[in-house]
Amino acid sequence: MPKSSFTPEEFVARWSPSGGGERANYVSFLAELCDLIEVPRPDVTTAAGNGSYVFEREVREVFTDGKSTSRFIDLYRQGSFVMETKQGVEKEEKGGNKAKKPVKKKGHGVRGTAGYDTSMVKAKAQAEAYVRFLPAEEGRPPFVLVVDVGYMIEVYAEFTRTGGNYLPFPSALNNRIPLTDLLKPEVRERLRTIWLDPMSLDPSRQAAKATRDVAAKLAELGKSLEKTKGENGQPRFTPEQVSTFLMRMIFTMFAEDMNLFSDDPQKKQEPFKAALGSIKNKPAAFVPSMTELWSNMAKRRVQHLPSGSDSAFQRRAVRGRGSAAGHGGAVGDAD
């Protein structure tokens, strides 16, 4: 694949002035964007009008009377995305020189106005229609991209690929990628992944992988605790004590993820993560830190814990058979 002849800074500077000329600009812009994010450029479009990764991919819209007409996807990559391009213009400054100015192209609306937003919503709807027109054997792509050439990329996803709604990705607050965000390596990598491995961005897959990773680490921790010997050579902790400790760890992580430690749902509080961070290089401090946190949870000083959850922290301490004083508290009770 061609290596970009532009640095990210040069790319942004080159395309920032563009406006109002979607058909004149979009192929050049997207070809250079491909170079920038280090993915292959689209294949040559053939007379047949099909292709798995091409500009101007032809699809057929079939009407209820059996007649059909051709529609064209601006950029299509099978299994990855349907892209619809537009190009707005910047708002002209008021005042200044009253002399007659050259007529500017109006494109698809003045950026930052209600008309422009409406134009982008229509572009998304148009792209979603193209998804439905694709041959069934090609499947539905997980992403729809709406591009204002030289200004912004809007990202929408539907990972089930079964005909559901394409929703803002990764969220409604940050699915828009301004041109200047291409200066960030992580943004370029996200776009590269949309091109090359889009399903890896499916949150359900990422959550499942994270769950498997955490489960594996907890299992490893449990085995390590069960193998720990006391001064008398006997196992320091019983299997019940170990399972109780792991259960408390899991519930504490859940409570923190659900923001149950905070009185204000808008303010994230992470006492568990903070405690672990503060004792990262002080393993002896783990027991008293966890004992204090779990004691508060047992006494329901954490106001938003579900009713009954405090009982999980009220059983008597695990000091461990033959363990040194203060060693078992972390695997035992909170009070």
C-alpha positions in Angstrom: 0.0 0.0 0.0 1.3 3.5 -0.7 2.9 5.3 2.1 1.5 8.7 2.8 3.5 11.5 1.3 1.9 13.8 3.9 2.5 14.0 7.7 -0.8 14.2 9.7 -0.1 17.9 10.1 0.4 18.4 6.4 -2.7 16.4 5.6 -4.9 18.5 7.9 -3.4 21.8 6.5 -4.0 20.6 3.0 -7.6 19.7 3.4 -8.8 22.3 5.9 -9.5 25.0 3.2 -11.6 22.7 1.0 -15.4 23.2 0.9 -18.4 23.1 -1.3 -17.0 20.7 -3.9 -17.8 17.1 -2.8 -17.7 15.5 -6.2 -14.5 17.3 -7.1 -12.7 16.5 -3.9 -14.0 13.3 -2.3 -11.9 10.7 -4.3 -8.6 12.5 -3.7 -9.4 13.1 0.0 -10.3 9.5 0.7 -7.3 8.1 -1.3 -5.0 10.3 0.7 -6.8 9.4 3.9 -6.1 5.7 3.1 -2.4 6.5 2.8 -2.5 8.4 6.0 -4.1 5.6 8.1 -2.0 3.0 6.2 -4.6 0.9 4.5 -4.9 0.0 0.8 -6.5 2.4 -1.6 -9.7 1.3 -3.2 -9.6 -1.0 -6.2 -10.2 0.2 -9.7 -13.9 0.5 -10.5 -14.9 -1.7 -13.5 -17.6 -1.3 -16.1 -19.6 -4.0 -14.3 -20.1 -1.5 -11.4 -19.5 -4.1 -8.7 -16.5 -4.8 -6.6 -15.8 -5.5 -2.9 -13.7 -2.3 -2.3 -14.4 0.5 -4.8 -15.6 4.0 -5.3 -19.0 4.4 -6.9 -20.2 0.9 -6.2 -23.5 0.3 -8.0 -26.5 -1.1 -6.2 -30.0 -1.6 -7.4 -33.1 -0.1 -5.7 -36.1 -2.3 -6.5 -39.6 -0.8 -6.4 -42.8 -2.4 -5.5 -43.9 -2.6 -9.1 -40.8 -4.7 -9.9 -38.9 -1.9 -11.7 -35.4 -0.9 -10.4 -32.9 1.9 -10.7 -29.2 2.2 -10.1 -27.8 3.9 -7.0 -24.1 4.5 -6.3 -22.2 4.2 -3.0 -19.4 6.8 -2.7 -17.0 4.2 -1.2 -17.8 0.6 -0.3 -15.7 -2.0 1.5 -17.4 -5.3 1.8 -17.6 -6.5 5.4 -16.5 -3.1 6.7 -18.5 -0.1 5.7 -20.8 1.9 3.4 -19.6 5.5 3.1 -21.6 8.6 2.0 -19.7 11.8 1.3 -20.8 15.4 1.5 -19.1 18.7 1.7 -20.3 21.7 3.6 -18.8 25.2 3.7 -17.7 27.5 6.4 -19.8 30.5 7.5 -18.7 33.7 6.0 -17.7 36.5 8.3 -20.1 39.5 8.4 -18.9 43.0 7.7 -15.5 43.8 6.2 -14.9 44.7 2.6 -18.2 45.4 0.8 -16.7 44.9 -2.7 -18.3 42.2 -4.8 -16.8 38.8 -4.0 -16.5 35.7 -6.2 -19.5 33.4 -5.9 -18.6 30.5 -3.6 -19.9 27.0 -3.9 -22.6 26.3 -1.2 -22.1 22.6 -1.0 -24.3 20.8 1.5 -25.0 23.6 3.8 -23.1 26.0 6.1 -21.3 24.1 8.8 -22.6 24.7 12.3 -26.2 25.5 11.1 -29.4 23.5 11.4 -29.5 23.1 7.6 -26.1 21.5 7.7 -27.1 19.0 10.5 -30.2 18.1 8.5 -28.0 17.4 5.5 -25.8 15.1 7.5 -28.8 13.2 8.9 -30.1 12.8 5.3 -26.7 11.5 4.3 -26.8 8.8 7.0 -30.3 7.8 5.9 -29.0 7.6 2.3 -26.1 5.4 3.4 -28.4 3.1 5.4 -30.6 2.7 2.3 -27.6 1.6 0.3 -26.9 -1.0 2.9 -30.4 -2.5 2.3 -29.8 -2.4 -1.5 -26.6 -4.6 -1.2 -26.8 -8.2 -2.4 -27.8 -10.5 0.4 -24.8 -12.7 -0.1 -22.5 -9.8 0.7 -24.0 -9.3 4.1 -24.5 -6.0 5.9 -21.3 -4.1 6.8 -20.9 -3.2 10.5 -20.2 0.5 9.9 -21.8 3.4 8.1 -19.5 6.4 7.6 -20.7 9.9 6.7 -17.9 12.2 5.6 -17.9 15.9 5.2 -14.8 16.1 3.0 -12.0 17.9 4.6 -13.9 18.6 7.8 -15.4 15.6 9.7 -16.2 11.9 9.7 -19.3 10.6 11.4 -19.1 7.0 12.6 -22.2 4.7 13.1 -22.2 1.0 13.9 -24.5 -2.0 13.9 -22.5 -5.1 15.0 -25.3 -7.7 14.8 -25.4 -7.1 11.0 -29.1 -8.2 11.0 -30.8 -5.1 9.9 -30.8 -3.1 13.2 -30.3 0.6 13.5 -26.8 2.1 12.9 -26.0 3.9 16.2 -23.3 6.5 16.9 -20.0 4.8 17.6 -18.4 4.7 20.1 -21.1 6.9 21.6 -23.4 9.7 20.8 -21.0 12.2 22.3 -17.9 11.3 20.3 -18.9 9.6 17.1 -17.8 12.7 15.1 -14.1 12.8 14.1 -13.1 16.4 13.2 -10.3 16.7 10.7 -7.9 17.9 13.4 -8.5 14.7 15.4 -6.5 12.9 12.7 -3.4 14.3 14.4 -4.0 11.8 17.1 -2.5 8.3 16.6 -5.3 6.6 18.4 -7.9 8.1 16.1 -6.0 7.1 13.0 -5.7 3.6 14.5 -9.5 3.4 15.1 -10.1 4.3 11.5 -7.6 1.8 10.3 -9.4 -0.9 12.4 -12.7 0.1 10.8 -11.1 -0.6 7.5 -9.2 -3.8 8.2 -10.8 -5.5 11.3 -14.1 -3.8 12.0 -15.7 -6.5 14.1 -12.9 -6.3 16.6 -14.4 -3.0 17.7 -17.7 -4.7 18.8 -18.1 -3.8 22.5 -19.6 -7.2 23.2 -16.5 -8.9 22.0 -14.3 -6.6 23.9 -16.3 -7.1 27.0 -16.3 -10.9 26.6 -12.5 -10.8 26.1 -12.1 -8.6 29.2 -14.3 -11.0 31.2 -12.2 -14.0 30.1 -9.0 -12.2 31.0 -10.2 -11.2 34.4 -11.6 -14.7 35.1 -8.3 -16.3 34.1 -6.4 -13.9 36.4 -8.8 -14.5 39.3 -8.5 -18.3 38.8 -4.7 -18.0 38.9 -4.9 -15.9 42.0 -7.2 -18.4 43.7 -4.8 -21.3 42.9 -1.9 -19.2 44.3 -3.7 -18.6 47.5 -4.7 -22.2 48.0 -1.1 -23.3 47.5 0.2 -20.7 50.1 1.6 -22.5 53.2 1.6 -21.2 56.7 4.5 -21.5 59.2 3.4 -25.0 60.2 3.6 -26.1 56.6 -0.2 -26.4 56.3 -2.3 -24.5 53.8 -2.8 -21.0 55.0 -6.3 -20.6 53.6 -9.2 -23.0 53.1 -11.0 -23.2 49.7 -14.0 -21.4 51.3 -11.9 -18.6 52.5 -10.3 -18.1 49.1 -13.7 -18.2 47.3 -15.1 -15.6 49.8 -12.1 -13.3 49.1 -12.5 -13.7 45.3 -16.3 -13.0 45.6 -15.6 -9.8 47.5 -13.1 -8.7 44.9 -15.5 -9.3 42.1 -18.4 -7.5 43.8 -16.1 -4.6 44.7 -15.1 -4.2 41.1 -18.7 -4.4 40.1 -19.8 -1.7 42.6 -17.1 0.6 41.3 -17.9 0.0 37.7 -21.6 0.8 38.5 -20.5 4.0 40.4 -22.2 2.8 43.6 -19.6 4.5 45.7 -20.7 7.9 44.6 -23.6 10.0 46.0 -23.7 11.9 42.7 -24.2 9.7 39.6 -22.5 12.3 37.5 -19.3 12.1 39.5 -17.3 8.9 39.2 -15.7 7.7 42.5 -13.2 4.8 42.4 -11.9 4.1 46.0 -10.9 0.6 45.1 -8.8 1.6 42.1 -7.3 4.5 44.2 -6.5 2.1 47.1 -4.7 -0.3 44.8 -2.8 2.5 43.1 -1.6 3.9 46.4 -0.3 0.6 47.6 1.1 -0.7 44.3 4.6 -0.9 45.7 3.5 -1.5 49.3 2.1 -5.0 49.4 2.0 -5.0 53.3 -0.6 -2.2 53.0 -3.0 -4.3 51.1 -4.7 -5.9 54.1 -5.5 -2.8 56.1 -6.6 -0.9 53.0 -9.0 -3.7 51.9 -10.1 -4.2 55.5 -11.1 -0.6 55.8 -13.0 -0.5 52.5 -14.8 -3.8 53.1 -15.7 -2.8 56.6 -17.4 0.3 55.3 -19.3 -1.9 52.8 -20.3 -4.4 55.5 -21.7 -1.5 57.5 -23.3 -0.1 54.4 -21.5 3.2 54.6 -21.5 3.0 50.8 -25.0 4.4 50.4 -25.9 2.9 47.0 -25.1 -0.7 47.6 -28.0 -3.0 46.7 -30.0 -4.2 49.7 -28.6 -7.4 51.1 -25.2 -7.0 49.5 -23.6 -5.9 52.8 -24.0 -9.5 54.1 -21.3 -10.6 51.7 -18.8 -8.6 53.8 -20.0 -9.5 57.3 -18.7 -13.0 57.8 -15.9 -13.5 60.3 -12.3 -13.0 59.2 -10.0 -15.4 57.5 -6.9 -15.3 59.4 -5.7 -18.4 57.8 -4.6 -21.5 59.5 -1.1 -21.0 60.9 -0.8 -17.6 59.3 1.0 -14.7 60.7 -1.1 -12.1 62.4 -2.5 -9.5 59.9 -1.9 -11.8 56.9 -5.3 -13.3 56.6 -7.4 -10.2 56.8 -7.4 -9.6 53.1 -8.7 -13.0 52.5 -11.1 -12.8 55.4 -13.6 -10.6 57.0 -13.9 -6.9 56.7 -14.7 -6.1 60.3 
